[in-house]
Amino acid sequence: MSQPKITAYLKTYCGWSEGVRAIFRKYNLDYEEKDIIKNPAFRWEMEQKSGQPLSPCVEVNGTMLADISGEEVERWMLDNGLLVANDTAPDAPINSSCTDAQHAAMAAGQVGKISFIN
């Protein structure tokens, strides 16, 4: 099975974005990450390509998956024959936002102390 071309428009610290990353790690997928927080030009690019402002957005082989969770990315890729299912558990939640504690840590500037595993 060939490696799909993946571009992921993600936030630096976000439960939804981390869920997408967890799926990429689970399947050892190479991808280009475009951090829409660190680089506003990537946010603009994402909005132009997806037609909407919500993230994460993942482009796979030219198909844009807008405002999508890790769980939805995995399902779409399995349904389209781009992955072979495996029983490995993701290393982070794949269908949830940040917890209140994660948001508080980000607000307090304690980014290095944020855990995405609940």
SVG drawing of the C-alpha trace seen along z (x, -y; Angstrom):
<svg xmlns="http://www.w3.org/2000/svg" viewBox="-17 -35 25 40">
<polyline fill="none" stroke="black" stroke-width="0.4" points="0.0,0.0 1.5,-3.3 1.9,-6.2 -0.8,-8.8 0.2,-12.5 -1.1,-14.2 -1.2,-17.9 -2.7,-18.5 -3.8,-22.0 -3.6,-21.8 -3.4,-23.9 -0.3,-23.8 -2.1,-22.6 -5.6,-21.3 -7.3,-18.0 -8.8,-17.6 -5.5,-18.3 -3.7,-15.9 -6.3,-13.2 -5.4,-13.6 -1.7,-13.4 -2.4,-10.2 -3.9,-8.5 -0.9,-9.5 1.4,-8.0 -0.7,-4.9 -0.3,-4.1 3.2,-5.6 2.0,-8.0 4.2,-10.7 2.5,-14.1 3.2,-17.8 1.9,-19.7 0.9,-23.3 0.4,-24.9 -2.4,-27.5 -1.6,-29.2 2.1,-29.7 1.6,-30.8 -1.5,-32.7 -0.8,-32.2 -1.5,-28.5 -4.9,-29.4 -5.7,-31.5 -4.6,-28.7 -6.7,-26.2 -9.8,-28.4 -9.3,-28.9 -8.9,-25.2 -11.7,-24.0 -14.2,-26.8 -14.6,-27.2 -12.6,-28.4 -12.8,-25.3 -9.9,-23.0 -8.4,-20.5 -8.5,-20.1 -6.6,-17.3 -5.9,-17.0 -5.3,-13.5 -4.3,-12.9 -6.0,-16.2 -9.3,-15.6 -9.9,-18.1 -11.5,-16.7 -12.7,-19.8 -13.3,-20.2 -12.5,-16.5 -11.5,-14.4 -8.8,-11.8 -11.5,-9.1 -13.1,-10.5 -9.7,-10.7 -9.0,-7.1 -12.5,-6.0 -12.3,-8.0 -8.8,-6.5 -10.0,-3.0 -13.1,-3.4 -11.1,-4.7 -8.6,-1.8 -5.7,-4.1 -5.1,-2.2 -5.3,1.4 -7.0,1.5 -4.8,2.4 -5.6,3.0 -2.9,0.7 -4.5,-1.8 -3.9,-5.5 -1.6,-7.2 -4.1,-10.1 -7.8,-10.5 -9.0,-10.7 -12.4,-12.3 -12.3,-15.0 -11.4,-18.6 -8.9,-19.7 -10.0,-19.2 -10.6,-22.2 -7.2,-21.4 -5.4,-21.5 -7.1,-24.9 -6.1,-26.2 -2.5,-25.1 -2.3,-26.8 -3.8,-30.0 -1.2,-29.9 1.6,-29.4 2.4,-25.9 2.4,-24.4 5.2,-21.8 3.0,-20.4 0.0,-19.6 -0.9,-15.9 -3.3,-14.8 -3.8,-11.4 -6.9,-11.4"/>
</svg>
